């Protein structure tokens, strides 16, 4: 169903087009709903369906990244050595203080 604002806006323009007659608000409102409903139905019939989208996406699976294992992260066994080497390198590359 079209939004309330869309129906109100179209009903207003229909009312203007008919010369702004008194007491015809319901007529214009129902006519706007009918027009917007027909337009929405036509758009839906021309648009791609969800099943067509799902079928096209099947070719992209499996994704490049494997699914998560849900196991906790564990640092590598040589992590302490790598951190020590990084600290040593940082100290050797640090500018000398004068």
Secondary structure, 3 states (H helix, E strand, C coil): CCCHHHHHHHHHHHHHHCCCCCCCHHHHHHHHHHHHHHHHHHHHHHCCCHHHHHHHHHCCCCCCCCCCCCCCCCCCCCHHHHHHHHHHHHHHHCCCCC
